[in-house]
Amino acid sequence: MKIFIFECRKQFFKKSIIVAILLFSVLNIVKIHSIYDTSSLLSKSTDPTWKYLYWEMYEDFRGTITNEKIEKLMSIYQPLNEQTADMTASTAMDNPNTYTGNLYNDTYFFQWNFVNPMEYAYMYRNYANNVVTTAKKNKDFFESIENEYEYRKNAAIVEMYKGRIIPSFSYVEMYKNLIHYDFSTILVILICIYALVNVFIFEKETEMDLLLLTTKAGGSKTVLAKIMASVIFVCFVSSWFWLIDFAAFAIIFESLEGTFSPIYSIENFVNSSIDVNLGEFVILSNLLKTVGILVLALVVLFVTTLFKNTLAPFIISLILTFGSIYIQEMNMGSSRILLKVLNPYTLIVNRELFRNTEFVNLFGYPVISYILALIFSFTWVGFCLFGILLIIKKNIVYSKGMK
């Protein structure tokens, strides 16, 4: 325990690291605010009147979707749509008979904020039922031709989509932007590379590594303490930024609405492979992001054991990191599922694992992609730990041979 505490203080309680975390935290909040300004339908850059009007109208339409709410919404929207359909309506900006001062603005306001999302939520039940019906037909067909893999895959799809509905209308814009936000992960990775690149090199640069290996507390105990301290540091930094993300999005968007809405309330998760609510998904996503960053952190530690100065492993770590990001971008949305799950960065942008239902054929059994991604990530962890311990052991043997 003393070695562990000593390594934590020596490696990570540095002024430069603390300053970097604080500066990046501020930068992260500024970035989130800029996303709100540029992408939110309720920001002033969209229309200054929409925000207040939205929350006023939201009270009438929030909650369980009923025929009465649909009729009330359409009684407002249909006349607006009819008046603006042929683009000949008045463009006056001070029309007293409108909600926002302009007929076209009214139409877009109700269409984008209420009609489209409520229609999607109401129709999702039919979409899910169609998926189940098709999967059942496929299941029967593949059973008849004795294709066990396709039979099992379609049986799994039936179980996933059976009974899916979006029962309520809620404001999910905050969660949509939060789930698609990646800037903080880049900041975390940069901080971790900067901090971890010195973990095994510090003693080499000061020529203390051979001395440490000959002490009673040296060798494997020191190595394990360094690895554990690095893991704790990565988990702390990751958790810190995930908390900032959630708090900043909630405060800036001024809403926690939609927390208990299903993940497929967000339209590009229409084919999501999991059935959890948005709040649960954020927790799950953050846990998987942390696992993915831990994998990259162990890769960095492994690389540093191969060198005696910080420059080369720092550059190599950046190349490997941004290389994995590039590969992930290349495979995003493609059918190359195996290449996706082999890449540890896929866990960091894990929405790509969950927004579609994708399987990998593993000895005739359909394995959902995120399960395989976790298996490969833990395999990466095992390889990195084995490599670190093996190289350190060789250094110990070499140092003893030099005596």
C-alpha positions as CSV (number, residue, x, y, z in Angstrom):
1,M,0.0,0.0,0.0
2,K,2.9,2.4,0.8
3,I,4.4,1.8,-2.6
4,F,1.1,2.4,-4.2
5,I,0.5,5.7,-2.4
6,F,4.1,6.7,-3.2
7,E,3.6,6.0,-6.9
8,C,0.4,7.9,-7.0
9,R,2.0,11.0,-5.4
10,K,5.2,10.8,-7.5
11,Q,3.6,10.2,-10.8
12,F,0.2,12.0,-10.8
13,F,0.2,14.7,-8.1
14,K,2.1,17.1,-10.3
15,K,1.3,20.7,-10.9
16,S,1.4,20.3,-14.6
17,I,-1.1,17.5,-14.6
18,I,-3.5,19.3,-12.2
19,V,-3.3,22.4,-14.3
20,A,-3.9,20.4,-17.5
21,I,-7.0,18.8,-15.9
22,L,-8.4,22.2,-14.8
23,L,-7.7,23.9,-18.1
24,F,-9.2,21.1,-20.1
25,S,-12.2,21.0,-17.8
26,V,-12.9,24.7,-18.6
27,L,-12.3,24.0,-22.3
28,N,-14.8,21.1,-22.2
29,I,-17.5,23.3,-20.7
30,V,-16.9,26.0,-23.3
31,K,-17.2,23.4,-26.0
32,I,-20.5,22.1,-24.6
33,H,-21.9,25.6,-24.5
34,S,-20.9,26.1,-28.2
35,I,-22.7,22.9,-29.1
36,Y,-25.8,24.2,-27.4
37,D,-25.6,27.5,-29.3
38,T,-25.0,25.8,-32.7
39,S,-27.2,22.7,-32.5
40,S,-30.1,23.2,-30.1
41,L,-33.5,24.1,-31.5
42,L,-34.0,26.1,-28.3
43,S,-30.9,28.2,-28.4
44,K,-31.0,32.0,-29.3
45,S,-29.1,31.3,-32.5
46,T,-32.1,29.3,-33.8
47,D,-34.8,31.7,-32.7
48,P,-35.0,33.8,-29.5
49,T,-38.7,33.1,-29.1
50,W,-38.6,29.3,-29.4
51,K,-37.2,28.4,-26.0
52,Y,-40.0,30.0,-24.0
53,L,-42.7,29.0,-26.3
54,Y,-41.5,25.4,-26.3
55,W,-41.6,24.9,-22.6
56,E,-45.0,26.6,-22.5
57,M,-46.4,24.2,-25.1
58,Y,-44.4,21.2,-23.7
59,E,-46.7,21.2,-20.6
60,D,-49.6,20.4,-22.9
61,F,-48.0,17.6,-24.8
62,R,-45.5,16.0,-22.5
63,G,-46.0,12.5,-21.0
64,T,-48.2,9.7,-22.2
65,I,-49.1,10.0,-25.9
66,T,-52.9,10.1,-26.2
67,N,-55.3,10.7,-29.0
68,E,-56.4,13.9,-27.3
69,K,-52.9,15.3,-27.4
70,I,-52.4,14.2,-31.0
71,E,-55.7,15.9,-32.0
72,K,-54.8,19.1,-30.1
73,L,-51.3,19.2,-31.7
74,M,-52.7,18.6,-35.2
75,S,-55.4,21.2,-34.7
76,I,-52.6,23.7,-34.4
77,Y,-50.2,22.4,-37.0
78,Q,-52.5,21.4,-39.9
79,P,-53.8,25.0,-40.5
80,L,-50.3,26.3,-40.4
81,N,-49.1,23.6,-42.8
82,E,-51.9,24.3,-45.2
83,Q,-51.3,28.1,-45.2
84,T,-47.6,27.7,-45.9
85,A,-47.6,24.6,-48.2
86,D,-47.6,26.6,-51.4
87,M,-45.1,29.2,-50.1
88,T,-47.5,32.1,-50.8
89,A,-48.4,33.0,-47.2
90,S,-47.5,36.3,-45.7
91,T,-43.8,36.7,-44.6
92,A,-44.7,39.4,-42.1
93,M,-42.6,39.1,-38.9
94,D,-45.2,40.8,-36.6
95,N,-48.3,38.8,-37.4
96,P,-50.5,39.1,-34.2
97,N,-52.3,35.9,-35.1
98,T,-49.2,33.7,-34.8
99,Y,-47.2,32.3,-31.9
100,T,-43.8,33.6,-33.0
101,G,-44.8,36.5,-35.2
102,N,-44.4,34.6,-38.5
103,L,-46.5,31.8,-40.1
104,Y,-43.5,30.0,-41.5
105,N,-41.7,30.2,-38.2
106,D,-44.7,28.8,-36.5
107,T,-44.8,25.9,-38.9
108,Y,-41.2,25.0,-38.5
109,F,-41.5,25.4,-34.7
110,F,-44.3,22.9,-34.3
111,Q,-43.0,20.5,-37.0
112,W,-39.5,20.2,-35.7
113,N,-40.2,20.4,-32.0
114,F,-43.5,18.5,-31.6
115,V,-45.0,16.9,-34.8
116,N,-41.9,15.0,-36.0
117,P,-40.7,13.6,-32.7
118,M,-44.2,12.7,-31.5
119,E,-45.0,11.0,-34.8
120,Y,-41.7,9.0,-34.5
121,A,-42.6,8.0,-30.9
122,Y,-46.1,7.0,-31.8
123,M,-45.1,5.0,-34.9
124,Y,-42.2,3.2,-33.2
125,R,-44.5,0.5,-31.9
126,N,-45.5,-0.4,-35.5
127,Y,-41.9,-0.3,-36.7
128,A,-40.8,-2.7,-33.9
129,N,-43.8,-5.0,-34.6
130,N,-42.7,-5.2,-38.3
131,V,-39.2,-6.1,-37.3
132,V,-40.5,-8.9,-35.1
133,T,-42.9,-10.2,-37.8
134,T,-40.1,-10.2,-40.4
135,A,-37.7,-11.9,-38.0
136,K,-40.2,-14.6,-37.2
137,K,-40.7,-15.3,-40.9
138,N,-37.0,-15.4,-41.4
139,K,-36.6,-17.7,-38.4
140,D,-39.1,-20.2,-39.8
141,F,-37.5,-20.1,-43.2
142,F,-34.0,-20.7,-41.9
143,E,-35.2,-23.4,-39.7
144,S,-36.7,-25.2,-42.7
145,I,-33.4,-25.1,-44.6
146,E,-31.5,-26.0,-41.4
147,N,-29.4,-22.8,-41.2
148,E,-28.8,-22.8,-37.4
149,Y,-26.9,-19.5,-37.3
150,E,-29.5,-17.4,-39.1
151,Y,-32.3,-19.2,-37.2
152,R,-30.6,-18.2,-33.8
153,K,-29.9,-14.7,-35.0
154,N,-33.5,-14.0,-36.0
155,A,-34.7,-15.7,-32.8
156,A,-32.5,-13.2,-30.8
157,I,-33.9,-10.3,-32.8
158,V,-37.5,-11.4,-32.0
159,E,-36.7,-11.3,-28.3
160,M,-34.9,-7.9,-28.5
161,Y,-37.7,-6.1,-30.4
162,K,-40.8,-7.8,-28.9
163,G,-43.0,-5.4,-27.0
164,R,-41.0,-2.3,-27.7
165,I,-42.9,1.0,-27.5
166,I,-42.2,4.6,-26.8
167,P,-45.2,5.4,-24.5
168,S,-44.4,9.0,-23.8
169,F,-43.4,12.2,-25.5
170,S,-40.5,13.9,-23.8
171,Y,-37.7,16.4,-24.5
172,V,-34.6,14.3,-25.4
173,E,-32.4,16.9,-27.0
174,M,-30.0,17.2,-24.1
175,Y,-29.4,13.4,-24.0
176,K,-29.1,13.2,-27.8
177,N,-26.3,15.8,-27.7
178,L,-24.6,14.2,-24.7
179,I,-24.6,10.7,-26.2
180,H,-23.0,12.0,-29.4
181,Y,-20.4,14.1,-27.6
182,D,-16.8,12.9,-28.1
183,F,-14.7,16.0,-27.4
184,S,-14.2,15.2,-23.7
185,T,-12.9,11.7,-24.5
186,I,-10.1,13.2,-26.6
187,L,-9.2,15.5,-23.7
188,V,-9.1,12.6,-21.3
189,I,-6.9,10.5,-23.7
190,L,-4.4,13.4,-24.1
191,I,-4.2,13.9,-20.3
192,C,-3.6,10.2,-19.8
193,I,-0.9,9.9,-22.4
194,Y,0.9,13.0,-21.0
195,A,0.7,11.6,-17.4
196,L,1.4,7.9,-18.2
197,V,4.3,8.3,-20.5
198,N,6.6,9.0,-17.5
199,V,5.4,6.1,-15.3
200,F,8.1,3.6,-16.3
201,I,10.6,6.0,-17.9
202,F,11.1,8.4,-15.0
203,E,13.5,6.0,-13.2
204,K,15.3,5.2,-16.5
205,E,16.0,8.9,-17.2
206,T,17.4,9.4,-13.7
207,E,19.2,6.0,-13.9
208,M,17.3,4.8,-10.8
209,D,15.7,1.8,-12.4
210,L,18.5,-0.6,-11.7
211,L,18.8,0.5,-8.1
212,L,15.0,0.1,-7.6
213,L,15.1,-3.4,-9.0
214,T,17.7,-4.5,-6.4
215,T,15.7,-3.2,-3.4
216,K,13.4,-5.3,-1.2
217,A,10.4,-3.3,-2.4
218,G,11.5,-3.1,-6.0
219,G,10.9,-5.4,-8.9
220,S,7.4,-6.8,-9.4
221,K,5.9,-5.0,-6.4
222,T,7.0,-1.6,-7.8
223,V,5.6,-2.6,-11.3
224,L,2.3,-3.6,-9.9
225,A,2.1,-0.4,-7.8
226,K,2.8,1.7,-10.9
227,I,0.1,-0.2,-12.9
228,M,-2.5,0.1,-10.1
229,A,-1.7,3.8,-9.6
230,S,-2.1,4.3,-13.4
231,V,-5.5,2.5,-13.4
232,I,-6.8,4.6,-10.5
233,F,-5.6,7.8,-12.2
234,V,-7.3,6.9,-15.5
235,C,-10.5,6.0,-13.7
236,F,-10.4,9.3,-11.7
237,V,-9.8,11.5,-14.7
238,S,-12.4,9.7,-16.8
239,S,-15.0,10.0,-14.1
240,W,-14.2,13.6,-13.5
241,F,-14.8,14.5,-17.2
242,W,-17.9,12.3,-17.5
243,L,-19.4,14.1,-14.5
244,I,-18.6,17.5,-16.0
245,D,-20.2,16.4,-19.3
246,F,-23.4,15.4,-17.6
247,A,-23.6,18.4,-15.3
248,A,-22.7,20.9,-18.1
249,F,-25.2,19.5,-20.6
250,A,-28.0,19.4,-17.9
251,I,-27.3,23.0,-16.8
252,I,-26.7,24.5,-20.2
253,F,-29.7,22.7,-21.8
254,E,-31.6,23.4,-18.6
255,S,-33.3,20.0,-18.6
256,L,-33.1,16.4,-17.3
257,E,-36.3,15.5,-19.3
258,G,-36.1,12.2,-21.1
259,T,-34.1,10.4,-18.4
260,F,-36.5,7.5,-18.3
261,S,-37.3,7.5,-22.0
262,P,-36.0,4.4,-23.9
263,I,-32.8,4.7,-25.8
264,Y,-34.6,4.3,-29.1
265,S,-36.4,7.6,-28.4
266,I,-33.4,9.0,-30.2
267,E,-34.1,8.4,-33.9
268,N,-30.7,7.1,-34.9
269,F,-31.0,4.5,-32.2
270,V,-34.2,3.1,-33.9
271,N,-32.4,-0.3,-34.3
272,S,-30.7,-0.3,-31.0
273,S,-29.6,-3.7,-29.7
274,I,-30.4,-2.8,-26.1
275,D,-33.6,-1.8,-24.3
276,V,-32.6,0.7,-21.6
277,N,-33.6,4.2,-20.8
278,L,-31.5,7.2,-21.6
279,G,-30.2,7.7,-18.0
280,E,-29.1,4.0,-17.8
281,F,-27.5,4.3,-21.2
282,V,-25.4,7.3,-20.2
283,I,-24.1,5.3,-17.2
284,L,-23.4,2.3,-19.3
285,S,-21.7,4.3,-22.0
286,N,-19.4,6.1,-19.5
287,L,-18.4,2.8,-17.9
288,L,-17.5,1.4,-21.4
289,K,-15.7,4.6,-22.3
290,T,-13.5,4.2,-19.2
291,V,-12.7,0.6,-20.1
292,G,-11.7,1.7,-23.6
293,I,-9.5,4.4,-22.2
294,L,-7.9,1.9,-19.7
295,V,-7.0,-0.3,-22.7
296,L,-5.3,2.6,-24.4
297,A,-3.6,3.5,-21.2
298,L,-2.1,0.0,-20.8
299,V,-0.9,0.2,-24.4
300,V,0.8,3.5,-23.6
301,L,2.4,1.8,-20.5
302,F,3.6,-1.1,-22.6
303,V,5.2,1.2,-25.2
304,T,7.0,3.2,-22.4
305,T,8.7,0.0,-21.1
306,L,10.5,-0.3,-24.5
307,F,12.3,3.1,-24.3
308,K,14.5,5.1,-22.0
309,N,13.3,8.6,-22.8
310,T,9.8,10.1,-23.0
311,L,9.8,11.6,-26.5
312,A,9.6,8.4,-28.6
313,P,6.9,6.6,-26.6
314,F,4.9,9.9,-26.4
315,I,4.9,10.2,-30.2
316,I,4.2,6.5,-30.7
317,S,1.3,6.6,-28.3
318,L,-0.2,9.6,-30.1
319,I,0.2,7.8,-33.4
320,L,-1.4,4.6,-32.1
321,T,-4.3,6.5,-30.5
322,F,-5.1,8.6,-33.5
323,G,-4.6,5.6,-35.8
324,S,-7.2,3.7,-33.8
325,I,-9.5,6.8,-34.1
326,Y,-9.0,6.9,-37.9
327,I,-9.7,3.1,-38.3
328,Q,-12.8,3.5,-36.2
329,E,-14.0,6.3,-38.4
330,M,-13.2,4.3,-41.5
331,N,-15.4,1.4,-40.3
332,M,-18.2,3.5,-38.8
333,G,-21.5,2.5,-40.4
334,S,-19.9,-0.3,-42.4
335,S,-20.6,-4.1,-42.3
336,R,-17.0,-4.8,-41.2
337,I,-18.2,-5.7,-37.7
338,L,-15.2,-7.7,-36.7
339,L,-12.8,-4.8,-37.5
340,K,-15.0,-2.6,-35.4
341,V,-15.0,-4.8,-32.3
342,L,-11.2,-5.5,-32.5
343,N,-10.5,-1.7,-32.1
344,P,-10.5,-0.7,-28.4
345,Y,-11.5,2.9,-29.5
346,T,-14.9,1.4,-30.4
347,L,-15.6,1.1,-26.7
348,I,-14.9,4.8,-26.3
349,V,-17.4,5.8,-29.0
350,N,-19.6,2.9,-28.0
351,R,-22.8,4.4,-29.4
352,E,-21.7,2.7,-32.6
353,L,-22.0,-0.6,-30.8
354,F,-25.5,0.0,-29.6
355,R,-27.3,2.1,-32.2
356,N,-27.6,-0.9,-34.5
357,T,-28.3,-4.6,-33.9
358,E,-25.2,-6.4,-35.3
359,F,-24.0,-9.9,-34.7
360,V,-20.8,-11.8,-35.3
361,N,-20.9,-15.5,-36.2
362,L,-18.9,-17.3,-33.5
363,F,-18.8,-21.0,-34.0
364,G,-22.3,-21.0,-35.4
365,Y,-23.7,-18.8,-32.6
366,P,-24.7,-15.1,-33.1
367,V,-22.8,-13.0,-30.6
368,I,-24.0,-9.4,-30.3
369,S,-21.2,-6.9,-31.3
370,Y,-20.8,-5.2,-27.9
371,I,-20.2,-8.5,-26.1
372,L,-17.4,-9.3,-28.5
373,A,-15.9,-5.8,-28.2
374,L,-15.7,-6.3,-24.5
375,I,-14.0,-9.7,-24.9
376,F,-11.4,-8.3,-27.3
377,S,-10.8,-5.3,-25.0
378,F,-10.1,-7.6,-22.0
379,T,-7.9,-9.6,-24.3
380,W,-5.9,-6.4,-25.1
381,V,-5.6,-5.8,-21.4
382,G,-4.2,-9.3,-20.8
383,F,-1.7,-8.9,-23.6
384,C,-0.5,-5.5,-22.4
385,L,-0.1,-6.6,-18.8
386,F,1.7,-9.7,-19.9
387,G,4.0,-7.7,-22.2
388,I,4.7,-5.1,-19.4
389,L,5.6,-7.8,-16.8
390,L,7.6,-9.8,-19.4
391,I,9.8,-6.8,-20.4
392,I,10.3,-5.7,-16.8
393,K,11.3,-9.2,-15.8
394,K,13.8,-9.3,-18.6
395,N,15.2,-6.0,-17.3
396,I,15.5,-7.5,-13.9
397,V,17.4,-10.6,-15.3
398,Y,19.5,-8.3,-17.4
399,S,20.3,-6.1,-14.4
400,K,21.3,-9.1,-12.3
401,G,23.5,-10.4,-15.1
402,M,25.3,-7.0,-15.2
403,K,26.4,-7.3,-11.5
